[in-house]
Amino acid sequence: MEQCAQPSGGGRGNWKNFASTQAEEDAYDYVKFRVNPKPTGFVGSVAHAIKGALGGGILGGHVAFMKAGLIAAPCVFLFGVYMTYCLYMLVTSAQILFRRTRVSSMSYPDVGEAAMACFPNPSVAKWATAFRYSMDAIICIDLFGACACYQLIIAKSIKQLVENTQHPTMEGLGPVLCVLVTIYYAMQFNPSMSGLKVTTTAYSYFEFIGMSVFSMSCVGVVLPIENNMGNPKNFPKVLVTGKIIRIDLKFVVLRLCNI
């Protein structure tokens, strides 16, 4: 079958399923119609996936375990597997929609709206626009809320640093040296395993879940990464590789804290 050209008419607010058969769906090569002057390769995509989730949240791993206790340690691995599967389903669904709607790339809300709009049941399809806006709102709450958390973490850290100092100063103390000093004290002066709590309360466990998911999730960047890849078929490998590295780094931080 000839390669299908990208028709006009499909897009935001007007999504259409142009593939009536599986053969027509498979015939559309969405990568061919992408305009990426500098597409990313495998290594660059893995780096973006890691950076999308690796931030201040991973440094709060010991606080998360303090909330839930040592019994929650296996949950970090389980959360990583679960989130990887969810992100894989998201991107795989987006690639199916690329072929069905004859669109070469989509944003996160685009995927949600297109999936609803192309649903065979009209009573579901009519909510496509409302679903799109609800996704936009949830993403804003998630990302802006994360930024607000960083401000609180910075403010609290500065308070702990200067509250008992009459004349605080950071003159001459470079950021690299601060990181090295932090790692040194983390390895030398942390408590031992004895005395650490095994379990806590149910409410604290939910706090642990929120902190752990926050420190490993990259849901807001997976679609942009896929859209800019030179070979999007390699995205599952990118996703798994990035998630394994993030889980390993989280356990490294916990090990530095003797947890």
CYANA upper distance limits for C-alpha pairs under 8 A (distance plus 0.5 A):
  1 MET  CA     27 ALA  CA      7.34
  2 GLU  CA     27 ALA  CA      7.81
  3 GLN  CA     27 ALA  CA      6.37
  3 GLN  CA     28 TYR  CA      6.57
  3 GLN  CA     29 ASP  CA      7.78
  4 CYS  CA     27 ALA  CA      7.05
  4 CYS  CA     28 TYR  CA      5.91
  4 CYS  CA     29 ASP  CA      8.30
  5 ALA  CA     28 TYR  CA      8.19
  6 GLN  CA     33 PHE  CA      7.95
  6 GLN  CA    102 ARG  CA      6.00
  6 GLN  CA    103 VAL  CA      7.37
  7 PRO  CA    102 ARG  CA      7.22
  9 GLY  CA     14 ASN  CA      7.28
  9 GLY  CA     15 TRP  CA      8.18
  9 GLY  CA     16 LYS  CA      8.41
 10 GLY  CA     14 ASN  CA      6.03
 10 GLY  CA     15 TRP  CA      5.22
 10 GLY  CA     16 LYS  CA      6.07
 10 GLY  CA    101 THR  CA      6.73
 10 GLY  CA    102 ARG  CA      7.68
 10 GLY  CA    103 VAL  CA      7.63
 11 GLY  CA     15 TRP  CA      5.55
 11 GLY  CA     16 LYS  CA      8.38
 11 GLY  CA    103 VAL  CA      7.94
 12 ARG  CA    110 ASP  CA      7.25
 12 ARG  CA    113 GLU  CA      8.28
 12 ARG  CA    114 ALA  CA      8.36
 13 GLY  CA    113 GLU  CA      8.39
 13 GLY  CA    129 THR  CA      7.29
 15 TRP  CA    101 THR  CA      7.10
 15 TRP  CA    113 GLU  CA      8.47
 15 TRP  CA    114 ALA  CA      6.12
 15 TRP  CA    117 ALA  CA      6.62
 15 TRP  CA    118 CYS  CA      7.34
 16 LYS  CA    100 ARG  CA      8.32
 16 LYS  CA    101 THR  CA      6.02
 16 LYS  CA    114 ALA  CA      8.36
 16 LYS  CA    117 ALA  CA      7.84
 16 LYS  CA    118 CYS  CA      6.65
 17 ASN  CA    100 ARG  CA      5.65
 17 ASN  CA    101 THR  CA      5.42
 17 ASN  CA    118 CYS  CA      6.42
 18 PHE  CA     25 GLU  CA      8.48
 18 PHE  CA    100 ARG  CA      6.09
 18 PHE  CA    101 THR  CA      6.10
 18 PHE  CA    102 ARG  CA      7.36
 19 ALA  CA     24 GLU  CA      5.73
 19 ALA  CA     25 GLU  CA      5.53
 19 ALA  CA     99 ARG  CA      8.13
 19 ALA  CA    100 ARG  CA      5.66
 19 ALA  CA    101 THR  CA      7.95
 20 SER  CA     24 GLU  CA      7.19
 20 SER  CA     25 GLU  CA      8.07
 21 THR  CA     25 GLU  CA      6.89
 22 GLN  CA     26 ASP  CA      6.62
 23 ALA  CA     27 ALA  CA      6.61
 24 GLU  CA     28 TYR  CA      7.46
 25 GLU  CA     99 ARG  CA      5.84
 25 GLU  CA    100 ARG  CA      6.05
 26 ASP  CA     99 ARG  CA      7.35
 27 ALA  CA     99 ARG  CA      8.47
 28 TYR  CA     99 ARG  CA      6.00
 28 TYR  CA    102 ARG  CA      7.53
 29 ASP  CA     33 PHE  CA      8.07
 29 ASP  CA     99 ARG  CA      7.64
 30 TYR  CA     34 ARG  CA      7.34
 30 TYR  CA     98 PHE  CA      6.89
 30 TYR  CA     99 ARG  CA      6.95
 30 TYR  CA    102 ARG  CA      7.67
 30 TYR  CA    103 VAL  CA      7.27
 30 TYR  CA    104 SER  CA      5.04
 30 TYR  CA    105 SER  CA      8.16
 31 VAL  CA    104 SER  CA      6.93
 31 VAL  CA    231 ASN  CA      8.30
 31 VAL  CA    232 PRO  CA      8.17
 33 PHE  CA    104 SER  CA      6.40
 34 ARG  CA    104 SER  CA      6.25
 34 ARG  CA    105 SER  CA      7.80
 36 ASN  CA    228 ASN  CA      6.90
 36 ASN  CA    230 GLY  CA      8.50
 39 PRO  CA    228 ASN  CA      5.84
 39 PRO  CA    229 MET  CA      5.72
 39 PRO  CA    230 GLY  CA      5.31
 40 THR  CA     44 GLY  CA      6.16
 40 THR  CA     45 SER  CA      6.52
 40 THR  CA    228 ASN  CA      6.59
 40 THR  CA    229 MET  CA      5.27
 40 THR  CA    230 GLY  CA      6.16
 41 GLY  CA     45 SER  CA      6.54
 41 GLY  CA    229 MET  CA      6.63
 41 GLY  CA    230 GLY  CA      6.47
 41 GLY  CA    231 ASN  CA      7.83
 42 PHE  CA     46 VAL  CA      6.71
 42 PHE  CA    229 MET  CA      8.37
 42 PHE  CA    234 ASN  CA      7.82
 42 PHE  CA    238 VAL  CA      7.01
 43 VAL  CA     47 ALA  CA      6.72
 44 GLY  CA     48 HIS  CA      6.78
 45 SER  CA     49 ALA  CA      6.68
 45 SER  CA    225 ILE  CA      6.81
 45 SER  CA    229 MET  CA      7.53
 45 SER  CA    238 VAL  CA      7.00
 46 VAL  CA     50 ILE  CA      6.66
 46 VAL  CA    238 VAL  CA      5.72
 46 VAL  CA    239 LEU  CA      7.68
 46 VAL  CA    241 THR  CA      7.32
 46 VAL  CA    242 GLY  CA      5.84
 47 ALA  CA     51 LYS  CA      6.60
 47 ALA  CA    242 GLY  CA      7.89
 48 HIS  CA     52 GLY  CA      6.42
 48 HIS  CA    225 ILE  CA      7.63
 49 ALA  CA     53 ALA  CA      7.41
 49 ALA  CA    218 CYS  CA      7.22
 49 ALA  CA    221 VAL  CA      7.75
 49 ALA  CA    222 VAL  CA      7.42
 49 ALA  CA    225 ILE  CA      7.91
 49 ALA  CA    238 VAL  CA      8.14
 49 ALA  CA    239 LEU  CA      7.60
 49 ALA  CA    242 GLY  CA      6.32
 50 ILE  CA     54 LEU  CA      6.23
 50 ILE  CA    218 CYS  CA      8.38
 50 ILE  CA    242 GLY  CA      5.86
 50 ILE  CA    243 LYS  CA      7.82
 50 ILE  CA    245 ILE  CA      7.99
 50 ILE  CA    246 ARG  CA      6.97
 51 LYS  CA     55 GLY  CA      7.68
 52 GLY  CA    217 SER  CA      8.35
 52 GLY  CA    218 CYS  CA      5.65
 52 GLY  CA    220 GLY  CA      8.33
 52 GLY  CA    221 VAL  CA      6.74
 53 ALA  CA    214 PHE  CA      8.27
 53 ALA  CA    215 SER  CA      6.77
 53 ALA  CA    216 MET  CA      5.81
 53 ALA  CA    217 SER  CA      5.82
 53 ALA  CA    218 CYS  CA      5.21
 53 ALA  CA    246 ARG  CA      8.34
 54 LEU  CA     58 ILE  CA      6.92
 54 LEU  CA    215 SER  CA      7.14
 54 LEU  CA    216 MET  CA      7.33
 54 LEU  CA    246 ARG  CA      7.51
 55 GLY  CA     59 LEU  CA      8.13
 55 GLY  CA    215 SER  CA      7.60
 56 GLY  CA     60 GLY  CA      7.47
 56 GLY  CA    150 TYR  CA      7.65
 56 GLY  CA    215 SER  CA      8.05
 57 GLY  CA     61 GLY  CA      7.60
 57 GLY  CA    211 MET  CA      7.48
 57 GLY  CA    212 SER  CA      8.38
 57 GLY  CA    214 PHE  CA      6.70
 57 GLY  CA    215 SER  CA      4.76
 57 GLY  CA    216 MET  CA      8.39
 58 ILE  CA    212 SER  CA      8.46
 58 ILE  CA    215 SER  CA      5.29
 58 ILE  CA    216 MET  CA      7.89
 58 ILE  CA    250 LYS  CA      6.53
 58 ILE  CA    253 VAL  CA      8.04
 59 LEU  CA    253 VAL  CA      7.40
 60 GLY  CA     64 ALA  CA      6.91
 60 GLY  CA    211 MET  CA      7.84
 60 GLY  CA    215 SER  CA      8.37
 61 GLY  CA     65 PHE  CA      6.98
 61 GLY  CA    211 MET  CA      7.78
 61 GLY  CA    212 SER  CA      7.38
 61 GLY  CA    215 SER  CA      8.15
 61 GLY  CA    250 LYS  CA      7.40
 61 GLY  CA    253 VAL  CA      7.61
 61 GLY  CA    254 LEU  CA      6.95
 62 HIS  CA     66 MET  CA      6.62
 62 HIS  CA    253 VAL  CA      8.19
 62 HIS  CA    254 LEU  CA      6.38
 62 HIS  CA    257 CYS  CA      7.20
 62 HIS  CA    259 ILE  CA      7.78
 63 VAL  CA     67 LYS  CA      6.85
 64 ALA  CA     68 ALA  CA      7.09
 64 ALA  CA    207 GLU  CA      7.57
 64 ALA  CA    208 PHE  CA      5.07
 64 ALA  CA    209 ILE  CA      8.30
 64 ALA  CA    211 MET  CA      6.35
 64 ALA  CA    212 SER  CA      7.27
 65 PHE  CA     69 GLY  CA      5.67
 65 PHE  CA     70 LEU  CA      6.89
 65 PHE  CA     72 ALA  CA      7.49
 65 PHE  CA     73 ALA  CA      7.96
 65 PHE  CA    208 PHE  CA      7.02
 65 PHE  CA    259 ILE  CA      8.46
 66 MET  CA     70 LEU  CA      8.49
 66 MET  CA    197 LYS  CA      8.22
 67 LYS  CA    200 THR  CA      7.41
 67 LYS  CA    204 SER  CA      5.52
 67 LYS  CA    205 TYR  CA      6.86
 67 LYS  CA    207 GLU  CA      7.28
 67 LYS  CA    208 PHE  CA      6.38
 68 ALA  CA     72 ALA  CA      6.66
 68 ALA  CA    198 VAL  CA      8.46
 68 ALA  CA    199 THR  CA      6.52
 68 ALA  CA    200 THR  CA      5.95
 68 ALA  CA    201 THR  CA      7.56
 68 ALA  CA    204 SER  CA      6.01
 68 ALA  CA    205 TYR  CA      5.10
 68 ALA  CA    207 GLU  CA      8.23
 68 ALA  CA    208 PHE  CA      6.26
 69 GLY  CA     73 ALA  CA      8.45
 69 GLY  CA    196 LEU  CA      7.98
 69 GLY  CA    197 LYS  CA      5.70
 69 GLY  CA    198 VAL  CA      5.14
 69 GLY  CA    199 THR  CA      5.04
 69 GLY  CA    200 THR  CA      6.43
 70 LEU  CA    196 LEU  CA      8.03
 70 LEU  CA    197 LYS  CA      6.98
 70 LEU  CA    198 VAL  CA      5.15
 70 LEU  CA    199 THR  CA      7.09
 70 LEU  CA    259 ILE  CA      7.98
 71 ILE  CA    198 VAL  CA      5.97
 71 ILE  CA    199 THR  CA      6.56
 72 ALA  CA     76 VAL  CA      7.90
 72 ALA  CA    199 THR  CA      8.49
 72 ALA  CA    205 TYR  CA      8.50
 73 ALA  CA     77 PHE  CA      8.38
 74 PRO  CA     78 LEU  CA      7.08
 75 CYS  CA     79 PHE  CA      6.34
 76 VAL  CA     80 GLY  CA      6.71
 76 VAL  CA    212 SER  CA      7.35
 76 VAL  CA    247 ILE  CA      7.97
 77 PHE  CA     81 VAL  CA      6.84
 77 PHE  CA    247 ILE  CA      7.46
 78 LEU  CA     82 TYR  CA      6.62
 79 PHE  CA     83 MET  CA      6.50
 79 PHE  CA    212 SER  CA      8.37
 79 PHE  CA    213 VAL  CA      7.58
 80 GLY  CA     84 THR  CA      6.56
 80 GLY  CA    216 MET  CA      7.65
 80 GLY  CA    243 LYS  CA      7.28
 80 GLY  CA    247 ILE  CA      7.25
 81 VAL  CA     85 TYR  CA      6.75
 82 TYR  CA     86 CYS  CA      6.80
 83 MET  CA     87 LEU  CA      6.63
 83 MET  CA    217 SER  CA      7.58
 84 THR  CA     88 TYR  CA      6.57
 84 THR  CA    239 LEU  CA      7.41
 84 THR  CA    240 VAL  CA      7.31
 84 THR  CA    243 LYS  CA      7.34
 85 TYR  CA     89 MET  CA      6.69
 86 CYS  CA     90 LEU  CA      6.73
 87 LEU  CA     91 VAL  CA      6.76
 87 LEU  CA    219 VAL  CA      7.19
 87 LEU  CA    222 VAL  CA      7.90
 87 LEU  CA    239 LEU  CA      8.47
 88 TYR  CA     92 THR  CA      6.48
 88 TYR  CA    236 PRO  CA      7.07
 88 TYR  CA    239 LEU  CA      7.92
 89 MET  CA     93 SER  CA      6.45
 90 LEU  CA     94 ALA  CA      6.74
 91 VAL  CA     95 GLN  CA      6.74
 91 VAL  CA    222 VAL  CA      7.98
 91 VAL  CA    223 LEU  CA      7.09
 91 VAL  CA    226 GLU  CA      8.16
 92 THR  CA     96 ILE  CA      6.89
 93 SER  CA     97 LEU  CA      6.79
 94 ALA  CA     98 PHE  CA      6.69
 94 ALA  CA    106 MET  CA      7.96
 94 ALA  CA    111 VAL  CA      6.40
 95 GLN  CA     99 ARG  CA      7.11
 96 ILE  CA    100 ARG  CA      6.80
 97 LEU  CA    101 THR  CA      6.28
 97 LEU  CA    102 ARG  CA      8.38
 97 LEU  CA    103 VAL  CA      8.34
 97 LEU  CA    111 VAL  CA      7.90
 97 LEU  CA    114 ALA  CA      7.73
 97 LEU  CA    115 ALA  CA      7.66
 98 PHE  CA    102 ARG  CA      6.09
 98 PHE  CA    103 VAL  CA      5.43
 98 PHE  CA    104 SER  CA      6.13
 98 PHE  CA    105 SER  CA      7.01
 98 PHE  CA    106 MET  CA      8.19
 99 ARG  CA    103 VAL  CA      7.40
 99 ARG  CA    104 SER  CA      8.34
105 SER  CA    227 ASN  CA      6.29
106 MET  CA    110 ASP  CA      5.93
106 MET  CA    111 VAL  CA      6.68
106 MET  CA    223 LEU  CA      8.03
106 MET  CA    227 ASN  CA      8.02
107 SER  CA    111 VAL  CA      6.92
107 SER  CA    223 LEU  CA      7.04
107 SER  CA    224 PRO  CA      7.60
108 TYR  CA    112 GLY  CA      7.29
108 TYR  CA    135 MET  CA      8.50
108 TYR  CA    220 GLY  CA      8.19
108 TYR  CA    223 LEU  CA      7.07
109 PRO  CA    113 GLU  CA      6.65
109 PRO  CA    132 ARG  CA      5.63
109 PRO  CA    133 TYR  CA      8.01
109 PRO  CA    135 MET  CA      6.42
109 PRO  CA    136 ASP  CA      6.78
110 ASP  CA    114 ALA  CA      6.39
110 ASP  CA    132 ARG  CA      7.51
111 VAL  CA    115 ALA  CA      6.48
112 GLY  CA    116 MET  CA      6.85
112 GLY  CA    128 ALA  CA      7.98
112 GLY  CA    131 PHE  CA      7.32
112 GLY  CA    132 ARG  CA      6.48
112 GLY  CA    135 MET  CA      8.05
113 GLU  CA    117 ALA  CA      6.49
113 GLU  CA    128 ALA  CA      5.23
113 GLU  CA    129 THR  CA      6.56
113 GLU  CA    131 PHE  CA      6.77
113 GLU  CA    132 ARG  CA      5.56
114 ALA  CA    118 CYS  CA      6.47
114 ALA  CA    128 ALA  CA      7.65
115 ALA  CA    119 PHE  CA      6.84
115 ALA  CA    128 ALA  CA      8.32
116 MET  CA    124 VAL  CA      7.02
116 MET  CA    125 ALA  CA      5.44
116 MET  CA    126 LYS  CA      8.30
116 MET  CA    127 TRP  CA      7.51
116 MET  CA    128 ALA  CA      5.39
116 MET  CA    131 PHE  CA      8.28
117 ALA  CA    124 VAL  CA      8.26
117 ALA  CA    125 ALA  CA      4.88
117 ALA  CA    126 LYS  CA      7.38
117 ALA  CA    127 TRP  CA      8.21
117 ALA  CA    128 ALA  CA      5.73
118 CYS  CA    125 ALA  CA      7.06
119 PHE  CA    124 VAL  CA      7.29
119 PHE  CA    125 ALA  CA      6.10
120 PRO  CA    125 ALA  CA      7.86
121 ASN  CA    125 ALA  CA      6.80
122 PRO  CA    126 LYS  CA      6.52
123 SER  CA    127 TRP  CA      8.08
124 VAL  CA    128 ALA  CA      8.03
127 TRP  CA    131 PHE  CA      6.53
128 ALA  CA    132 ARG  CA      6.75
129 THR  CA    133 TYR  CA      6.97
130 ALA  CA    134 SER  CA      6.72
131 PHE  CA    135 MET  CA      6.75
132 ARG  CA    136 ASP  CA      6.84
133 TYR  CA    137 ALA  CA      6.70
134 SER  CA    138 ILE  CA      6.73
135 MET  CA    139 ILE  CA      6.61
136 ASP  CA    140 CYS  CA      6.71
137 ALA  CA    141 ILE  CA      6.72
138 ILE  CA    142 ASP  CA      6.63
139 ILE  CA    143 LEU  CA      6.59
139 ILE  CA    220 GLY  CA      7.94
140 CYS  CA    144 PHE  CA      6.19
140 CYS  CA    145 GLY  CA      8.28
141 ILE  CA    145 GLY  CA      6.01
142 ASP  CA    146 ALA  CA      6.66
143 LEU  CA    147 CYS  CA      6.91
144 PHE  CA    148 ALA  CA      6.78
145 GLY  CA    149 CYS  CA      6.82
146 ALA  CA    150 TYR  CA      7.02
147 CYS  CA    151 GLN  CA      7.13
148 ALA  CA    152 LEU  CA      7.01
149 CYS  CA    153 ILE  CA      6.70
150 TYR  CA    154 ILE  CA      6.65
151 GLN  CA    155 ALA  CA      6.62
152 LEU  CA    156 LYS  CA      6.53
153 ILE  CA    157 SER  CA      6.58
154 ILE  CA    158 ILE  CA      6.71
155 ALA  CA    159 LYS  CA      6.69
156 LYS  CA    160 GLN  CA      6.78
157 SER  CA    161 LEU  CA      6.73
158 ILE  CA    162 VAL  CA      6.74
159 LYS  CA    163 GLU  CA      5.98
160 GLN  CA    164 ASN  CA      8.39
161 LEU  CA    165 THR  CA      8.26
162 VAL  CA    166 GLN  CA      8.28
162 VAL  CA    168 PRO  CA      6.36
173 LEU  CA    177 LEU  CA      7.17
173 LEU  CA    178 CYS  CA      7.60
174 GLY  CA    178 CYS  CA      7.00
175 PRO  CA    179 VAL  CA      6.96
176 VAL  CA    180 LEU  CA      6.94
177 LEU  CA    181 VAL  CA      6.64
178 CYS  CA    182 THR  CA      6.64
179 VAL  CA    183 ILE  CA      6.77
180 LEU  CA    184 TYR  CA      6.66
181 VAL  CA    185 TYR  CA      6.75
182 THR  CA    186 ALA  CA      6.54
183 ILE  CA    187 MET  CA      6.76
183 ILE  CA    256 LEU  CA      8.28
184 TYR  CA    188 GLN  CA      6.67
185 TYR  CA    189 PHE  CA      6.00
185 TYR  CA    190 ASN  CA      7.99
186 ALA  CA    190 ASN  CA      6.30
186 ALA  CA    256 LEU  CA      6.47
186 ALA  CA    257 CYS  CA      6.59
187 MET  CA    256 LEU  CA      6.05
187 MET  CA    257 CYS  CA      7.46
190 ASN  CA    257 CYS  CA      6.52
190 ASN  CA    258 ASN  CA      7.19
191 PRO  CA    257 CYS  CA      8.28
191 PRO  CA    258 ASN  CA      7.43
192 SER  CA    196 LEU  CA      8.38
192 SER  CA    258 ASN  CA      6.71
193 MET  CA    258 ASN  CA      6.93
193 MET  CA    259 ILE  CA      7.16
200 THR  CA    204 SER  CA      7.18
200 THR  CA    205 TYR  CA      7.86
201 THR  CA    205 TYR  CA      6.86
202 ALA  CA    206 PHE  CA      7.14
203 TYR  CA    207 GLU  CA      7.15
204 SER  CA    208 PHE  CA      6.81
205 TYR  CA    209 ILE  CA      6.86
206 PHE  CA    210 GLY  CA      6.89
207 GLU  CA    211 MET  CA      6.80
208 PHE  CA    212 SER  CA      6.54
209 ILE  CA    213 VAL  CA      6.56
210 GLY  CA    214 PHE  CA      6.53
211 MET  CA    215 SER  CA      6.70
212 SER  CA    216 MET  CA      7.00
213 VAL  CA    217 SER  CA      6.17
216 MET  CA    243 LYS  CA      8.20
216 MET  CA    246 ARG  CA      7.02
216 MET  CA    247 ILE  CA      7.84
218 CYS  CA    222 VAL  CA      6.99
221 VAL  CA    225 ILE  CA      6.71
222 VAL  CA    226 GLU  CA      6.75
223 LEU  CA    227 ASN  CA      6.51
224 PRO  CA    228 ASN  CA      6.77
225 ILE  CA    229 MET  CA      6.83
226 GLU  CA    232 PRO  CA      6.21
226 GLU  CA    235 PHE  CA      6.95
227 ASN  CA    232 PRO  CA      7.85
231 ASN  CA    235 PHE  CA      8.30
234 ASN  CA    238 VAL  CA      6.95
235 PHE  CA    239 LEU  CA      6.54
236 PRO  CA    240 VAL  CA      6.70
237 LYS  CA    241 THR  CA      6.48
238 VAL  CA    242 GLY  CA      6.51
239 LEU  CA    243 LYS  CA      6.61
240 VAL  CA    244 ILE  CA      6.62
241 THR  CA    245 ILE  CA      6.85
242 GLY  CA    246 ARG  CA      6.73
243 LYS  CA    247 ILE  CA      6.64
244 ILE  CA    248 ASP  CA      6.64
245 ILE  CA    249 LEU  CA      6.63
246 ARG  CA    250 LYS  CA      6.69
247 ILE  CA    251 PHE  CA      6.88
248 ASP  CA    252 VAL  CA      6.72
249 LEU  CA    253 VAL  CA      6.82
250 LYS  CA    254 LEU  CA      6.86
251 PHE  CA    255 ARG  CA      6.49
252 VAL  CA    256 LEU  CA      6.77
253 VAL  CA    257 CYS  CA      7.03
254 LEU  CA    258 ASN  CA      6.85
254 LEU  CA    259 ILE  CA      5.71
255 ARG  CA    259 ILE  CA      6.02
